[in-house]
Amino acid sequence: MNLSAELQRWLAPSAHELVARVSAASSARGYRACFVGGAVRDLLLGESSLDIDIIIEGDAHEVARDCVGPDDAPPVFHRSFGTATISSGQQRIDLATARAESYSQPGALPDVWPGSIEDDLVRRDFTTNAMALVLGGEHHGELIDPHGGRLDLEHGLLRILHEQSFVDDATRIFRGVRYEQRFGFVFEDETKRLLFRDVGRVRDISGDRVRHEFDRIMEEAAPELALRRLDGLGVLETVAPGLRFDVGQASAIARARTSGFSAERLLETMWCVLAWRLASAGAGEFVTRLNLPRRLATPVEDCRRLHEAEERLDQDRLAPSAIYALLHHMSSAALKAGSFLLDGATSRGHVHTYLKKLRYVRPALNGEALREMGFSSGPEIGRMLELVRDARLDGLVNSRTEEELLVRSVLGHRSGE
């Protein structure tokens, strides 16, 4: 099957010249170059692809050097993986030396060495990602499909390449679920049987690698679909005991995606939603198991504190200053998750009020003004500012003048003691 015409239409204009350079440089060195993996899958599906990966049957670093023009940025080399990234303008292409691999033990990173295109394809996760498209020469556009990936693609099937696939690398389960939900695919029957057989192998995977798979899921257009599927397959319970993802959590992530958060804040919130159903002890184990960086660990741990505060928070006549005191030390991501997921409507309402209004309340007076009024020590000024802020929150003062009257009354009371 030759797809040269489809390739010509599919490639973005900015990619044509760069791909041609790679093809020419590879041919000049007697190497075979091929599109592989997701790029071939997306071409056959008619989907745009952000990632263009080219495998070189030879030294990818040499080809990368040969492709650089006088106005281009130098290649970026990743020597431990035998890969390089070249770019021209906004277009980037990743080049890799074709590799063969073996696994010394389940869950370990593979041992790799240079190999053929066919060797490289056999180490892929699913048949739909184990296809290649020849670039350049008389076979330009020819599809290499030794594992029946095109037929599986036509039938929407996810099929692993061999029985030990999930044993070798259980992160393939996470990737399969992503593809399943993104494209509307289903796991082929034998692949599903082996997935259930080997789901416990997720425990063999390092926390950093599992965390990376969750991060990739959260980059999807609707990550809640993949997370629900992982829960249904029993994968989440294998990651951490008690880790669940129910309909309420799915709704929370769907709502968070439309909240106008920055990408960083949205990611933090989704991690909070994912960890929400864990007990306090489980949250700590989850943070440790996945080696969460502090920027994620702090919001997740704040979810536990929010759970612990819910009984006090779930009171109808709670003063705004009391709400502020309970919540102001917690991260916005944890509070946003709580505004969707706390059990009590009253507590959810108080969190919403804090996020929308109370956290922005500030006294008109500042430390310098208080010093001019007679306060000297830092702790004394801090306590006074808190008193004025609480009075503002509770509507007891509403202007700078009223704040000054409150402060003078405190000063007068103190001098009369």
C-alpha positions in Angstrom: 0.0 0.0 0.0 1.4 3.4 -1.0 0.3 6.5 0.8 2.6 9.1 -0.9 -0.4 11.2 -2.1 -2.1 11.1 1.3 1.2 12.1 2.9 1.6 15.0 0.6 -1.9 16.3 1.6 -1.5 15.5 5.3 1.8 17.2 6.0 1.5 20.8 7.1 3.3 23.2 4.6 5.8 24.1 7.3 6.8 20.4 7.6 7.3 19.6 3.9 10.7 21.1 3.6 12.0 19.7 6.9 10.8 16.2 6.1 12.4 16.5 2.6 15.7 17.4 4.2 15.6 14.4 6.5 14.7 12.1 3.6 17.6 13.5 1.5 20.1 13.4 4.3 19.2 9.8 5.2 19.4 8.7 1.6 22.8 10.3 1.1 24.1 8.2 4.0 22.5 5.1 2.7 20.0 5.0 5.6 16.3 4.2 5.4 14.0 6.9 7.1 10.3 6.3 8.0 7.5 8.0 9.7 6.4 5.8 12.6 3.9 5.4 15.4 1.3 8.0 16.1 2.1 10.0 13.0 1.2 7.1 10.7 -1.9 6.3 12.7 -3.1 9.9 12.5 -2.4 10.1 8.8 -4.6 7.0 8.2 -7.3 8.4 10.4 -7.1 11.8 8.8 -6.3 13.4 12.1 -3.8 16.2 12.6 -0.7 15.3 14.5 1.3 17.5 16.8 4.1 14.9 17.0 6.1 14.0 13.9 8.5 11.1 14.7 11.0 9.8 12.1 13.0 6.6 12.7 16.4 6.4 11.0 17.9 3.0 10.2 21.3 4.4 11.0 22.7 7.3 13.1 20.0 9.8 13.8 22.5 12.3 15.2 24.4 12.4 11.9 21.2 12.9 9.9 20.1 15.7 12.3 23.4 17.5 11.8 23.1 17.2 8.0 19.6 18.7 8.1 20.4 22.0 9.8 20.3 25.1 7.5 22.3 28.3 8.1 19.2 30.0 9.6 18.0 27.1 11.7 18.5 26.4 15.4 21.1 23.7 16.1 19.7 20.2 16.8 18.9 19.2 20.3 20.5 15.8 21.1 19.3 13.3 23.6 22.4 11.0 23.6 21.1 8.4 26.1 18.2 7.7 23.9 19.9 8.1 20.5 17.4 10.8 19.5 17.5 14.4 18.2 15.1 17.2 17.6 15.4 19.5 14.6 13.4 22.6 14.0 12.8 25.2 11.4 10.6 28.2 12.4 7.8 26.7 14.5 8.1 23.2 13.0 9.8 20.5 15.1 10.6 16.9 14.1 12.0 14.2 16.4 14.5 11.8 14.9 15.5 8.5 16.5 17.8 5.7 15.6 15.9 2.5 15.0 16.3 0.2 18.0 15.7 -3.3 19.2 15.0 -3.9 22.9 14.6 -6.4 25.7 13.5 -6.2 29.3 15.6 -7.5 32.1 12.6 -7.7 34.5 9.0 -6.6 34.4 8.5 -2.8 34.8 12.1 -2.0 34.2 13.2 0.4 31.5 14.3 -1.7 28.4 17.8 -2.4 27.3 18.2 -1.1 23.8 20.6 -1.4 20.9 20.6 -0.3 17.2 18.3 -2.3 15.0 16.1 -2.2 11.9 12.8 -0.5 11.3 11.1 -3.8 11.8 12.9 -4.3 15.1 11.7 -0.9 16.2 8.1 -1.6 15.3 8.0 -4.9 17.2 8.8 -3.0 20.5 5.7 -0.7 20.1 2.7 -0.9 22.4 -0.2 -1.6 20.0 -0.5 -2.7 16.4 -2.1 0.6 15.4 1.1 2.3 16.5 3.4 -0.3 14.9 3.3 0.9 11.4 5.9 2.9 9.4 5.8 5.0 6.2 8.9 5.0 4.0 10.3 8.5 3.2 12.3 9.0 0.0 13.7 6.7 -2.7 11.8 4.4 -4.9 9.6 3.1 -2.0 8.5 6.6 -0.8 5.1 6.4 0.7 5.1 2.7 1.1 3.4 1.4 4.3 5.3 -1.1 6.4 2.7 -2.9 8.5 4.0 -6.3 9.7 1.5 -6.6 12.6 -1.8 -5.8 10.9 -2.2 -2.3 12.3 -4.1 -0.9 9.4 -6.8 -3.5 9.6 -7.1 -3.1 13.4 -7.3 0.7 12.8 -10.2 0.2 10.4 -12.0 -1.9 13.0 -11.2 0.4 15.9 -9.3 -2.3 17.8 -6.4 -2.0 20.2 -4.2 -5.1 20.0 -0.9 -5.7 21.8 1.9 -7.3 19.8 2.7 -10.2 22.0 1.4 -11.9 25.2 4.1 -10.4 27.5 3.5 -6.8 26.4 1.8 -5.6 29.6 4.2 -7.7 31.7 7.2 -6.0 30.1 5.7 -2.5 30.4 2.4 -2.0 32.3 2.3 1.7 31.3 0.9 0.4 28.0 -2.4 -0.1 29.9 -2.6 3.7 30.6 -1.7 4.5 26.9 -4.3 2.0 25.6 -7.0 3.6 27.7 -6.0 7.1 26.4 -6.3 5.8 22.8 -9.5 4.0 23.5 -11.2 7.1 24.8 -9.6 9.6 22.4 -10.5 7.7 19.2 -13.5 5.6 20.3 -11.4 2.3 20.0 -12.0 -0.9 22.0 -9.5 -3.4 23.4 -9.4 -6.6 21.3 -10.8 -9.5 23.3 -7.4 -11.3 23.9 -5.7 -8.0 24.7 -8.5 -7.2 27.3 -8.0 -10.7 28.8 -4.3 -10.1 29.2 -4.9 -6.6 30.6 -7.0 -8.0 33.4 -4.4 -10.8 33.9 -1.5 -8.3 34.2 -3.1 -5.2 35.8 -1.2 -5.9 39.0 2.0 -5.3 37.0 1.3 -1.6 37.4 2.8 -2.0 40.9 6.2 -2.8 39.1 6.3 0.7 37.5 8.1 3.5 39.2 6.1 6.3 40.6 7.6 8.8 38.3 6.5 6.8 35.2 3.0 6.3 36.5 2.7 10.0 37.3 3.8 10.8 33.8 1.0 8.6 32.4 -1.5 10.5 34.5 -0.1 13.8 33.3 -0.5 12.6 29.7 -4.1 11.6 30.5 -4.8 15.1 31.9 -3.6 16.6 28.6 -6.4 14.9 26.8 -9.5 16.9 25.7 -11.7 14.9 28.1 -9.4 13.3 30.7 -12.4 12.3 32.9 -13.3 9.6 30.4 -10.0 7.9 30.6 -9.9 8.2 34.4 -13.4 6.6 34.7 -12.2 3.8 32.4 -9.1 3.2 34.5 -11.3 3.0 37.6 -13.6 0.5 35.9 -10.6 -1.7 34.9 -9.2 -1.8 38.4 -6.1 0.1 37.5 -6.5 3.0 40.0 -6.9 0.6 43.0 -3.6 -1.0 41.9 -1.9 2.4 41.8 -2.9 3.2 45.4 -5.4 1.4 47.7 -8.6 3.3 47.9 -8.0 5.4 44.8 -11.3 5.7 42.9 -12.8 8.0 40.3 -16.6 8.2 40.2 -19.2 10.1 38.3 -19.0 13.0 40.7 -15.3 13.3 40.1 -15.8 13.1 36.4 -18.3 15.9 36.5 -15.9 18.0 38.6 -13.1 17.7 36.1 -15.5 18.5 33.2 -16.6 21.7 35.1 -13.0 22.6 36.0 -12.1 22.5 32.3 -14.5 25.3 31.7 -13.5 27.4 34.7 -11.0 29.6 32.8 -8.0 28.3 34.8 -4.5 28.6 33.6 -3.0 25.3 32.4 -1.0 25.0 35.6 -3.9 25.6 37.9 -6.2 23.3 35.9 -3.6 20.5 36.2 -3.3 21.0 40.0 -7.1 20.9 40.3 -7.4 17.7 38.3 -4.9 16.0 40.6 -6.9 17.1 43.6 -10.1 15.7 42.1 -8.3 12.4 41.3 -7.1 12.0 44.9 -10.3 13.3 46.5 -11.8 10.0 47.6 -8.6 8.8 49.4 -8.7 8.8 53.2 -6.1 11.0 54.9 -3.6 8.2 55.3 -4.2 7.1 51.7 -3.5 10.6 50.4 -0.1 10.5 52.0 0.6 7.1 50.5 -0.6 8.4 47.1 1.8 11.4 47.2 4.7 9.1 48.2 3.9 6.3 45.6 3.8 8.8 42.7 6.6 10.9 44.0 4.5 14.0 43.5 6.4 17.2 43.2 5.7 19.8 45.9 3.5 21.9 43.5 1.1 18.9 43.2 1.7 17.4 46.7 0.6 20.5 48.5 -2.8 20.9 46.9 -3.5 17.1 47.3 -2.6 17.3 50.9 -4.8 20.4 51.3 -7.7 18.2 50.2 -7.2 16.2 53.4 -7.3 19.3 55.5 -10.4 20.5 53.7 -12.1 17.1 54.5 -11.1 17.5 58.1 -12.6 21.1 58.2 -15.9 20.1 56.6 -17.9 19.5 59.8 -17.0 23.0 61.0 -17.6 24.4 57.5 -21.0 22.9 57.1 -22.8 25.4 59.3 -25.5 27.7 58.0 -24.7 30.8 60.1 -20.9 30.7 59.9 -19.5 34.2 59.9 -17.5 35.3 56.9 -14.4 35.8 59.1 -14.8 32.2 60.4 -15.0 30.9 56.8 -11.8 32.8 55.9 -10.0 31.5 59.0 -10.8 27.9 58.0 -9.8 28.2 54.3 -7.3 30.9 53.7 -4.2 28.7 54.2 -5.4 26.1 51.6 -4.5 26.1 47.9 -7.0 27.4 45.3 -6.8 24.0 43.5 -7.9 22.1 46.6 -10.7 24.6 47.3 -11.9 24.5 43.7 -12.1 20.7 43.9 -13.9 21.0 47.2 -16.4 23.4 45.7 -17.5 20.6 43.4 -17.0 17.6 45.7 -17.6 18.3 49.3 -20.6 16.4 50.6 -22.6 19.2 52.2 -24.3 21.9 50.1 -23.6 24.4 52.8 -19.9 23.7 52.9 -19.6 23.8 49.1 -21.4 27.2 49.2 -19.0 28.6 51.8 -16.0 27.4 49.7 -17.5 29.1 46.7 -18.1 32.3 48.6 -14.5 32.3 49.8 -13.1 31.7 46.3 -15.3 34.3 44.6 -15.3 37.0 47.3 -13.8 36.6 50.7 -10.2 35.9 49.7 -10.1 39.2 48.0 -11.1 41.3 51.0 -8.3 43.5 52.3 -8.2 46.3 54.9 -7.7 49.8 53.7 -5.1 50.3 56.4 -1.7 48.8 56.1 1.3 48.3 58.5 2.7 51.8 57.9 -0.6 53.4 58.8 -0.8 51.4 62.0 2.7 52.4 63.0 1.7 56.0 62.6 -1.3 55.4 64.8 0.9 54.1 67.6 1.6 50.3 67.0 5.2 49.4 67.1 5.9 45.7 67.1 5.5 43.4 64.1 3.3 40.8 65.8 1.1 43.5 67.3 0.6 45.1 63.8 -0.2 41.7 62.4 -2.8 40.9 64.9 -4.4 44.4 64.4 -4.5 43.9 60.6 -6.2 40.5 61.1 -8.8 42.2 63.4 -9.5 44.9 60.9 -9.7 42.4 58.1 -12.2 40.2 60.1 -14.3 43.3 60.8 -14.3 44.1 57.1 -15.3 40.5 56.2 -18.2 40.6 58.7 -19.4 44.0 57.6 -18.6 45.7 60.9 -16.5 48.3 59.1 -16.8 49.4 55.5 -14.4 52.3 55.0 -10.9 53.5 55.9 -12.5 55.9 58.4 -14.4 53.2 60.1 -11.3 51.1 60.3 -9.4 54.0 61.9 -12.2 54.4 64.5 -12.0 50.6 65.3 -8.2 50.9 65.7 -8.5 53.9 67.9 -11.1 52.2 70.1 -8.6 49.3 70.6 -5.8 51.8 71.4 -8.1 53.6 73.8 -9.1 50.4 75.5 -5.5 49.3 75.8 -4.4 52.7 77.3 -7.2 52.5 79.8 -6.2 49.1 81.1 
